[in-house]
Amino acid sequence: MCGICGIINFSSPAFSTAKVLEKMNHLIAHRGPDDEGFALFNPQDYQAYTGSATPNKVSEADLSFLPKKHISEADKNHQIGLAHRRLSILDLFPSGHQPMSSEDSTIWITYNGEIYNYLEIKEELVKKGHRFFSNSDTEVILKAYREWGKDCVQRFNGMWAFVIYDRSKSLIWCSRDRVGVKPFYYFKDEAKFLFASEHKAILHSGLIPKKINHQAAFDYLSFNEIENHPQGLLEGIIELEPAHHLFIDLVTSEISTEKYYTLPVNKAWEEIDSKKIVQYQEEILERLKQAVKLRLRADVEVGSCLSGGMDSSSIVGLMHYLEPANKIHLFTSTNLDPKIDESKWAKMMVDYSGGQWHTVQPTSAELLKDLEELTKCQDIPLFSTSTYAQWRVMRKVKEAGIKVVLDGQGGDELFAGYEPHRYFLNFENRQKYLGKQWMKYHGLRRFPLSVLKKAYRANFPDFKMINCDLYDKYSDKTFQDFKNDQQFTLNERLAHEFYNSSLKSYLKCEDRCSMWFSVESRVPLADDKELSELLFSISGNYKIANNTLKYLLKESIKGYIPEEVRLRKDKLGYTTPNNQWIYEIKEEVKDYFTSDLKDFIDLNYLHKNYDTFFDQRQSPENRRIFKFISFAVWKKVNGL
C-alpha cells in the first residue's frame, strides 16, 4: 500500500521534471513513510534516484537494491518521471523499493496496492522460468506483465493502481482494480500528462490551473454526488474508472482507455430451493474464509475495524477462526447517544474473539477542531460527519502501532443489507413499497425534466440554497442522469451500487482516512473477485429470503460469530449524530460562508435561513445539510 505519481512530457518541458515530481511525491508522503524512490527517463537514457525518505541504515547487501543518487542531483529535463512512496507491508526490505525495474531495465513500475494471490501467481511464473530477487508482489506484477501482457490483471485477486513503462514498446500502461479500492487520478493537456494517487499531488503541483468544475459542484450540492463521473470537482483532474486501463503511446502521444472487466450479473427471478440454499451457504462460507485468509498475508501485524454490524463482525469471526491464538487488535467508534451506539455489539465480538479492543468516541468539538485537516485528507468534500468517525478510528489504528486492518466495506452491496433493497426483490414485496419507495426509485423519473427541476427547487431547502445561475445552467444534465438511473431487479440494483457508484465513494473515503495515517485498509467483501462473482451468480431472491436482509451472509456465518450479533435486526455502521453535531458547530462554521461562494450558494438565502437550516435536530438524519459546510471548508482549504 503506497502512493504513486508521475509526469509524462509530450514536448520539451518548461520546468524541472525532477523538482515537480519531488514536490508531488512529498504531497502524498503520508501514503508511504517507509521509503521513497524516483526514476527519470529520456528516450536514450534513464536514472533511478533515492529521496529524503529512503532508508539509509541498511546492510551492504540491501544497499544493492537502492539507487546511488539523490533526486536533488538530477539536473536535466526529462520526458518521463515516475515516483513512489512506500508503506512496507510485504517484503519489508529494500528489495521491495520502487519504482522497480525488470532485470534488463526495459520495464518499470510504480504501484499502489496488494495482489493477495501473488504467491500462487509467483509459483506459476517460476514454473515458466522466471527468477525472482525479492519477496514483493510488485515484482510478481512485473514478471506477470512480461509473461502475459495486459491480460495479467485477469489473474489478480486484490486491489491496485499501477503504472508500467515499457521502454521497448514506448508504452505507458496504467491500470486500476475492478471496484476502485485504490485511487488513480490524472491530468492531461497537449504538453503533459500527470498522474497521482490523490488529487492534491496534481492540484498543488504548480502545473495546472486551480478551478472548480461547476457541473460536479452542482451534482454535489444537489444530490450529494461525489465522483459519479470521471471529471470530478477539480477542473481537469480525471479519475481513471475502476476496471479500466489507460494507455499512452509515447510515439504518437495518443491516449486511450479500455474497460477490461464487467461483473457478470444474474438478473433472473427464481423460486427458493431449500437444497440450493444449503449449497450456497457452503460455497459462500468457503469463499469468505479464503478471501479473509488471503488478506491476512502480510509481514506486519493485521488488525480489524469492528463496528459491531454483520460485515465487520463476520470478518473478525473468520480472523479468529483462521488464527485462534492471535489476539486481534480491534478498533471501534462509539457514541454517547445510545440510539446510535453499537459498542455493546462490538463488545460481544471482542469477548468472543479474545481481541484487544481500542475505542474512540468523537465529539462535535473535536470534529470542529479537525475539520480542515479532515478536508485536506479527503481532497474533496465529505458525505457526512460519519467520515470523521472513520477518520478517528484510523488515527487510533496508527496510535496502536498497527499498519494493516481489515474492514467490512462491500458487504451491504454484495449481500443486500440496506432496507430499500427489499423494494427491488420482487413484485410481491414491491406492493409494500408502492408509496414512498416506488416514487423514489421509479415514479419521480417519469416526470418531465422541467417538472422535476421545479419540484425539487420548490420542496427541498438544500436545492433552494443553490445559486440560481448554477441551478439553471447545470441542472439539466444532473436531472437527466437521475431520470436514466433505474434498476428493476435486486441484483441489478446491487451491481449498480457495487461498481462505480456508492461503494466506490465509500472506498474512496476508506482509502483517504486510512492512508492519511499510513495505514493499509483491506476490504475482503469488496475486492475478492471469486466472492463477488459467486454472489452475483445467485438469484437476488436468495439474498432476502424469509424477509431477512443479508440472509445468505447470516446463514453462512452461523457458528463463527455470537448469535446475538448474527440475528440483530438494526443497522448502523459508522453512525454519528449528524444533525446534532451540525447544530452544535453552526455558529463556529459561519465564517466559512464568505462572498467567494456566491457562484455556488445563494448566500442571501443561506444567511436569512441560517439558524433554521442548520437546526435539524428533530429531523431524520440525512445528507442534505452538512454538504454546504463541507463545500465551504473544502474551497477555503484548497485555495479555490
C-alpha positions in Angstrom: 0.0 0.0 0.0 1.7 3.2 -1.2 1.4 6.4 -3.1 2.3 6.9 -6.7 2.7 9.9 -9.0 4.4 10.7 -12.3 4.8 13.1 -15.2 4.9 12.3 -19.0 6.0 15.2 -21.2 4.9 15.3 -24.8 7.3 18.1 -25.6 10.4 19.7 -24.1 9.2 20.7 -20.6 9.4 24.3 -19.4 10.0 23.1 -15.9 12.3 20.7 -14.0 10.6 17.3 -14.1 12.6 16.2 -11.1 11.7 19.1 -8.9 8.0 19.0 -9.7 8.0 15.2 -9.2 9.7 15.6 -5.8 7.1 18.1 -4.8 4.2 15.9 -5.9 5.7 12.9 -4.1 6.0 15.0 -0.9 2.3 15.9 -1.0 1.4 12.2 -0.7 4.2 11.3 1.8 1.6 10.1 4.3 0.8 7.2 2.0 4.2 5.8 2.3 6.6 7.0 5.1 8.9 3.9 4.9 10.7 4.6 1.5 10.8 6.9 -1.4 12.0 6.5 -5.0 12.2 8.2 -8.4 13.1 7.2 -11.9 13.7 9.7 -14.7 13.8 8.8 -18.4 14.7 10.3 -21.8 14.5 8.3 -25.0 18.1 7.0 -24.8 18.9 7.0 -21.1 17.4 6.7 -17.6 18.4 7.1 -14.0 16.9 6.0 -10.7 17.1 8.2 -7.6 16.5 8.0 -3.9 14.6 10.5 -1.9 14.6 12.0 1.6 12.6 9.1 3.0 14.8 6.4 1.5 16.3 4.3 4.3 20.0 4.9 4.9 20.7 2.4 7.7 20.6 -0.8 5.8 23.1 -3.6 5.2 25.6 -3.7 2.2 23.5 -6.5 0.7 20.3 -4.4 0.9 22.1 -1.3 -0.5 22.4 -3.2 -3.8 18.7 -2.7 -4.4 18.8 1.1 -3.8 19.8 3.8 -6.3 23.0 5.6 -5.6 22.0 9.2 -6.3 19.5 11.5 -4.6 16.8 13.2 -6.6 18.4 16.6 -5.9 21.3 15.5 -8.1 19.0 15.3 -11.2 20.0 18.1 -13.5 18.2 17.5 -16.8 14.7 18.0 -18.1 13.2 14.6 -18.6 10.5 13.2 -20.8 9.1 10.8 -18.2 9.3 10.8 -14.4 7.9 8.1 -12.1 7.8 8.4 -8.3 6.8 6.3 -5.3 6.1 6.5 -1.6 6.2 3.1 0.2 4.3 1.7 3.1 6.1 -1.6 3.7 3.7 -4.4 4.2 5.1 -7.3 2.1 8.9 -7.7 1.9 10.0 -5.1 4.4 13.5 -4.9 3.0 14.9 -2.5 0.3 14.5 -5.3 -2.3 10.9 -4.0 -2.5 12.0 -0.5 -3.4 10.1 1.3 -6.2 10.0 2.4 -8.9 11.1 -1.2 -9.7 12.5 -2.4 -13.0 13.0 -5.7 -14.8 16.5 -7.2 -14.8 17.2 -5.6 -18.2 15.7 -2.2 -17.2 13.3 -2.2 -20.1 10.1 -2.4 -17.9 9.5 -0.2 -14.9 6.6 0.0 -12.4 5.3 2.3 -9.7 2.5 0.5 -7.9 0.0 1.0 -5.1 -2.0 -1.9 -3.7 -1.8 -5.6 -2.8 -2.2 -8.6 -5.0 -3.2 -11.1 -2.4 -2.7 -14.2 -4.5 0.8 -13.1 -5.6 2.3 -16.3 -4.1 0.2 -18.5 -6.3 1.0 -16.4 -9.4 4.7 -16.3 -8.5 4.7 -20.2 -8.3 3.2 -20.3 -11.8 5.8 -17.9 -13.1 8.7 -19.8 -11.6 7.5 -22.9 -13.4 7.6 -20.9 -16.6 11.3 -20.0 -15.9 11.1 -16.6 -14.3 13.6 -15.8 -11.5 12.7 -13.5 -8.5 15.0 -11.3 -6.5 12.5 -10.0 -3.9 9.6 -11.3 -1.9 7.3 -8.5 -3.1 4.1 -8.6 -5.1 5.5 -5.7 -7.1 8.0 -8.0 -8.8 5.2 -10.5 -9.4 3.3 -7.9 -11.4 6.4 -7.0 -13.5 7.0 -10.7 -14.3 3.3 -11.3 -14.9 3.3 -8.4 -17.4 6.3 -9.8 -19.2 4.6 -13.2 -19.4 1.0 -12.3 -20.2 1.0 -8.6 -21.1 -2.0 -6.6 -20.1 -4.1 -9.8 -19.6 -2.1 -10.5 -16.4 -4.7 -8.5 -14.4 -7.2 -11.2 -15.1 -5.2 -13.4 -12.7 -5.0 -10.8 -9.9 -7.1 -11.0 -6.8 -6.7 -7.8 -4.9 -6.6 -4.0 -5.2 -4.2 -2.0 -7.3 -3.4 1.2 -9.2 -0.1 1.0 -11.1 1.8 2.5 -14.0 4.1 0.3 -16.1 6.5 2.0 -18.5 7.6 -0.5 -21.2 10.6 1.2 -22.8 10.9 -1.4 -25.6 7.4 -0.6 -26.8 7.4 3.2 -26.0 4.2 2.5 -24.0 2.8 3.7 -20.7 0.2 1.4 -19.2 -2.0 2.5 -16.3 -4.4 0.1 -14.6 -6.9 0.3 -11.7 -8.6 -2.6 -9.8 -12.1 -3.9 -10.5 -14.0 -2.0 -7.9 -11.8 1.1 -7.3 -10.3 0.3 -3.9 -7.1 2.0 -4.9 -7.4 5.5 -6.4 -5.9 6.9 -9.7 -6.2 10.4 -11.0 -4.7 12.2 -13.9 -4.5 15.5 -15.8 -3.7 15.9 -19.5 -3.2 18.6 -22.0 -1.2 18.9 -25.2 2.1 19.3 -23.4 1.9 16.8 -20.5 0.2 14.0 -18.6 0.3 14.0 -14.7 -1.0 11.1 -12.5 -1.2 10.5 -8.8 -2.9 8.5 -6.1 -4.5 11.7 -4.7 -5.8 14.9 -6.2 -3.6 17.1 -4.0 -0.4 15.9 -5.8 -1.7 17.2 -9.1 -3.7 20.2 -7.9 -0.7 21.6 -6.0 2.0 20.6 -8.4 2.1 24.1 -9.8 1.5 22.8 -13.4 -2.3 23.1 -13.6 -4.9 25.9 -13.0 -6.9 25.5 -9.8 -10.5 25.6 -10.9 -13.8 24.1 -9.7 -15.8 22.1 -12.1 -19.2 23.8 -11.9 -21.2 20.7 -13.2 -19.7 18.5 -10.5 -20.3 21.2 -7.9 -24.0 21.2 -8.8 -24.1 17.4 -8.7 -22.6 17.5 -5.1 -24.8 20.4 -3.8 -28.0 18.9 -5.2 -27.8 15.1 -5.0 -24.6 14.9 -2.8 -22.9 13.0 -5.7 -19.1 12.6 -5.4 -17.0 11.2 -8.3 -20.0 9.7 -10.1 -18.3 10.8 -13.4 -14.6 10.7 -14.4 -14.4 14.5 -14.4 -14.8 15.4 -10.7 -14.9 18.6 -8.7 -11.5 19.8 -9.7 -11.5 21.0 -13.3 -9.2 18.9 -15.5 -8.4 16.2 -12.9 -9.9 13.0 -14.2 -10.5 9.8 -12.3 -9.5 6.5 -14.1 -12.6 4.4 -13.6 -12.5 1.1 -11.8 -11.8 -2.0 -14.1 -10.1 0.3 -16.7 -6.7 0.5 -18.3 -5.2 3.7 -19.7 -2.6 3.6 -22.4 -0.2 6.3 -23.7 1.6 5.7 -26.9 4.8 7.8 -26.5 5.5 7.9 -30.2 2.1 9.4 -31.2 1.2 10.9 -27.8 -2.2 9.1 -28.2 -4.1 8.4 -25.0 -6.8 5.7 -24.9 -8.7 3.8 -22.2 -10.2 0.3 -22.1 -12.6 -1.5 -19.8 -11.1 -4.9 -19.0 -13.7 -6.4 -16.7 -17.5 -6.4 -16.4 -19.2 -8.1 -13.5 -21.4 -11.0 -14.6 -24.9 -10.5 -13.0 -27.7 -13.0 -12.7 -30.9 -10.9 -13.2 -33.3 -13.8 -13.2 -36.0 -14.4 -10.6 -36.1 -17.9 -9.1 -38.4 -19.9 -6.7 -36.5 -20.5 -3.5 -35.0 -24.0 -3.4 -34.0 -25.2 0.1 -31.3 -27.5 -1.4 -29.8 -24.6 -3.2 -29.7 -22.6 0.0 -27.6 -25.2 1.7 -25.3 -25.4 -1.3 -25.0 -21.6 -1.4 -24.2 -21.4 2.3 -21.4 -23.9 2.0 -19.9 -22.2 -1.1 -20.1 -18.7 0.4 -18.5 -19.8 3.7 -15.6 -21.3 1.9 -15.2 -18.3 -0.3 -15.4 -16.0 2.7 -12.7 -18.0 4.5 -10.4 -17.8 1.5 -11.0 -14.1 1.0 -10.1 -13.3 4.6 -7.2 -15.8 4.7 -5.6 -14.2 1.6 -6.0 -10.7 3.2 -4.1 -11.8 6.3 -1.0 -12.2 4.2 1.4 -9.6 5.5 4.9 -9.2 7.0 3.4 -7.0 9.7 0.5 -7.5 12.2 -3.0 -7.3 10.9 -5.9 -5.9 12.9 -9.6 -5.1 12.0 -12.1 -2.4 12.2 -15.2 -3.5 14.2 -18.4 -1.6 14.1 -20.5 -4.4 15.7 -22.5 -4.9 12.5 -22.7 -8.1 10.4 -19.9 -7.3 7.9 -17.1 -6.4 10.3 -18.3 -9.0 12.8 -18.1 -11.7 10.2 -14.6 -10.7 9.2 -13.4 -10.7 12.8 -15.1 -14.1 13.4 -13.3 -15.6 10.5 -10.0 -14.0 11.5 -10.4 -15.6 14.9 -11.3 -19.0 13.3 -8.2 -18.8 11.0 -5.8 -17.6 13.6 -7.3 -18.6 17.0 -4.2 -17.9 19.0 -3.9 -14.4 17.7 -5.2 -11.6 20.0 -6.5 -9.4 17.2 -6.4 -5.6 17.6 -9.9 -4.4 17.1 -11.0 -0.7 16.5 -14.4 0.7 17.2 -16.1 4.1 17.1 -18.5 4.5 20.0 -21.1 7.2 20.7 -22.6 8.9 23.7 -26.1 8.6 22.2 -27.4 5.1 23.0 -29.7 5.2 20.0 -26.7 5.0 17.6 -24.1 3.4 19.8 -23.0 -0.1 18.7 -20.4 -0.7 21.3 -22.4 -3.4 23.1 -22.4 -5.5 19.8 -18.8 -4.8 19.2 -18.0 -5.8 22.8 -19.7 -9.2 22.2 -17.3 -9.8 19.3 -14.3 -8.7 21.3 -15.2 -11.1 24.1 -15.9 -13.9 21.5 -12.6 -13.4 19.7 -10.5 -12.5 22.7 -9.2 -9.5 20.8 -7.6 -6.3 22.1 -10.2 -3.6 21.9 -9.4 0.1 21.1 -12.2 2.6 21.0 -12.8 6.2 20.1 -15.7 8.5 20.9 -15.7 11.5 18.6 -17.5 14.7 19.6 -18.7 17.8 17.7 -16.0 19.9 19.3 -13.3 17.5 18.1 -14.9 17.5 14.6 -14.7 21.3 14.5 -11.0 21.2 15.6 -10.1 18.6 12.9 -12.4 19.7 10.1 -9.7 21.4 8.0 -7.3 18.5 8.4 -10.0 16.0 7.6 -10.8 18.0 4.5 -7.2 18.1 3.4 -7.1 14.4 3.9 -10.2 13.7 1.7 -9.3 16.1 -1.1 -12.9 16.7 -2.0 -16.0 17.5 0.2 -17.4 14.9 2.5 -20.6 12.8 2.6 -21.5 13.5 6.2 -19.9 13.7 9.6 -19.7 9.9 9.7 -16.5 10.2 7.7 -15.0 11.8 10.8 -15.8 8.7 12.9 -13.9 6.6 10.3 -11.0 9.0 10.3 -10.7 8.9 14.1 -10.7 5.1 14.0 -7.8 5.1 11.6 -5.9 7.6 13.8 -6.4 5.1 16.7 -5.0 2.3 14.5 -1.9 4.3 13.9 -1.5 5.1 17.6 -1.7 1.4 18.4 1.2 0.7 16.0 -0.9 -1.3 13.6 -0.2 -0.9 9.8 -2.9 -3.1 8.3 -6.6 -3.5 9.2 -9.5 -5.4 7.5 -12.8 -3.6 7.1 -16.3 -4.6 6.0 -16.9 -2.2 3.1 -18.9 -4.0 0.3 -21.0 -6.3 2.4 -24.2 -4.4 2.1 -23.8 -4.2 -1.7 -22.9 -7.8 -2.0 -25.4 -9.4 0.3 -28.3 -6.8 0.2 -28.1 -5.0 3.5 -30.0 -1.8 3.1 -33.7 -1.5 3.8 -34.6 -0.1 0.3 -33.2 -3.3 -1.2 -36.4 -5.0 -0.3 -38.2 -2.9 -2.9 -36.1 -4.4 -5.7 -36.6 -8.0 -4.6 -39.8 -9.0 -6.5 -43.2 -7.7 -7.4 -44.9 -9.1 -4.3 -42.6 -7.2 -2.0 -42.9 -4.1 -4.1 -46.6 -3.7 -3.2 -45.5 -2.7 0.3 -43.3 0.0 -1.1 -45.5 1.3 -3.9 -45.7 4.6 -2.0 -42.5 6.4 -1.0 -40.0 3.8 -2.4 -41.8 3.5 -5.7 -41.8 7.2 -6.1 -38.1 7.5 -5.1 -36.8 4.8 -7.5 -39.2 5.0 -10.4 -42.1 7.4 -10.0 -40.1 10.6 -10.0 -38.2 9.5 -13.1 -41.4 9.5 -15.1 -41.9 13.3 -14.7 -40.7 15.6 -17.5 -37.3 17.2 -16.8 -38.8 20.7 -16.4 -41.3 19.5 -13.8 -38.6 17.6 -11.8 -36.3 20.6 -11.7 -39.1 22.9 -10.4 -40.4 20.4 -7.9 -37.0 19.8 -6.2 -36.3 23.5 -6.1 -39.7 24.2 -4.5 -39.8 21.4 -2.0 -36.2 20.8 -0.7 -34.5 23.5 1.3 -31.0 22.4 0.2 -32.0 22.9 -3.5 -33.1 26.4 -2.6 -29.7 27.1 -1.2 -28.0 26.6 -4.6 -27.1 29.7 -6.7 -29.8 30.4 -9.3 -27.5 30.7 -12.2 -25.7 27.5 -11.3 -29.1 25.7 -11.0 -30.3 27.0 -14.3 -27.1 26.2 -16.2 -26.1 22.8 -14.8 -29.3 21.1 -13.5 -30.5 19.6 -16.9 -27.6 17.1 -17.1 -27.9 16.1 -13.4 -31.7 15.5 -13.6 -31.4 13.7 -16.9 -28.8 11.3 -15.3 -31.3 10.9 -12.4 -34.1 10.0 -14.8 -31.9 7.5 -16.6 -30.7 5.8 -13.4 -33.1 2.9 -13.0 -32.7 -0.7 -12.0 -35.6 -3.2 -11.8 -34.2 -6.4 -10.1 -32.3 -6.7 -6.9 -29.1 -7.9 -8.4 -29.2 -5.1 -10.9 -29.5 -2.6 -8.1 -26.7 -4.3 -6.1 -24.4 -4.3 -9.1 -25.1 -0.6 -9.7 -24.1 0.1 -6.1 -21.1 -2.3 -6.2 -19.4 -1.0 -9.3 -18.6 2.7 -10.0 -21.3 4.1 -7.7 -21.9 4.3 -4.0 -19.4 1.6 -2.9 -16.7 3.4 -4.8 -17.4 6.5 -2.9 -17.2 4.7 0.4 -13.9 3.0 -0.7 -12.6 6.5 -1.6 -13.3 7.7 2.0 -11.8 4.5 3.4 -8.6 4.9 1.4 -8.1 8.5 2.3 -8.9 8.0 6.0 -6.6 5.1 6.4 -3.7 6.3 4.2 -3.6 9.7 6.0 -2.4 7.8 9.0 -0.1 5.5 6.9 -2.5 2.5 7.5 -3.4 -0.1 4.9 -7.1 -1.0 4.9 -8.1 -4.2 3.2 -11.7 -5.0 2.2 -12.4 -8.7 1.6 -16.1 -8.2 0.9 -15.4 -5.7 -1.9 -12.4 -6.8 -3.9 -12.4 -10.6 -3.9 -13.2 -11.5 -7.5 -14.3 -15.1 -6.7 -16.6 -14.0 -3.9 -18.3 -11.2 -5.8 -18.8 -13.3 -8.9 -20.3 -16.1 -6.7 -22.7 -13.8 -5.0 -23.8 -12.1 -8.3 -24.4 -15.5 -9.9 -27.0 -16.3 -7.3 -30.6 -15.0 -7.9 -31.4 -12.0 -5.8 -34.3 -13.8 -4.2 -32.0 -15.8 -2.0 -30.4 -12.6 -0.6 -33.5 -11.5 1.2 -35.1 -14.9 1.8 -37.5 -15.2 4.7 -37.8 -11.4 4.5 -34.3 -11.2 6.1 -31.7 -8.7 4.8 -28.3 -10.4 4.3 -29.9 -13.8 4.6 -27.1 -15.6 2.9 -24.4 -14.0 4.9 -26.3 -14.6 8.2 -26.8 -18.2 7.4 -23.3 -18.8 6.1 -21.6 -17.3 9.1 -23.6 -19.2 11.6 -21.3 -20.6 14.3 -18.5 -18.1 13.6 -20.0 -15.1 15.5 -22.2 -14.8 18.5 -25.9 -15.5 17.8 -26.9 -12.1 19.3 -24.8 -10.3 16.7 -25.8 -12.6 13.9 -29.5 -12.2 14.5 -29.6 -8.5 15.3 -32.2 -6.5 13.3 -30.9 -2.9 13.4 -28.2 -1.5 11.2 -26.0 1.5 11.9 -22.3 1.4 10.8 -20.1 4.5 11.2 -23.0 6.5 12.5 -22.7 9.9 14.1 -25.4 12.3 15.5 -25.0 14.2 12.3 -27.8 16.7 12.8 -27.0 17.3 16.4 -23.3 17.9 15.6 -24.2 20.4 12.9 -26.4 22.3 15.3 -23.6 22.4 17.8 -21.0 23.8 15.4 -23.2 26.0 13.2 -22.0 29.3 14.8 -18.3 28.4 14.6 -18.5 27.5 10.9 -20.5 30.6 9.8 -17.2 32.4 8.9 -16.5 29.8 6.2 -19.5 31.2 4.2 -17.7 34.0 2.5 -18.6 36.1 -0.6 -16.4 34.0 -2.9 -19.0 31.2 -2.6 -21.6 33.3 -4.4 -21.3 31.4 -7.7 -22.3 28.2 -5.9 -24.5 29.1 -2.9 -27.3 31.7 -2.6 -25.7 33.5 0.3 -28.6 35.8 0.9 -31.0 32.9 1.2 -28.5 31.0 3.3 -27.9 33.7 5.9 -31.6 34.6 6.0 -32.4 31.0 6.9 -29.2 30.0 8.6 -30.4 29.1 12.0 -33.4 27.2 10.7 -31.5 25.3 8.0 -28.7 24.2 10.4 -31.0 23.2 13.2 -32.4 19.8 12.1 -32.3 18.2 15.5 -35.9 16.9 15.2 -35.5 15.7 11.6 -34.3 12.2 10.5 -30.5 12.0 9.8 -29.8 12.9 6.2 -27.1 14.3 3.9 -28.9 17.5 3.0 -27.2 19.8 5.4 -23.5 19.1 6.1 -22.6 19.3 2.4 -22.8 23.1 2.4 -20.4 23.3 5.4 -18.1 20.8 3.8 -18.1 22.5 0.4 -17.2 25.9 2.0 -14.4 24.4 4.1 -13.0 22.5 1.1 -12.9 25.6 -1.1 -11.0 27.5 1.6 -8.6 24.8 2.4 -7.6 24.3 -1.2 -7.4 28.0 -2.1 -10.0 27.5 -4.9 
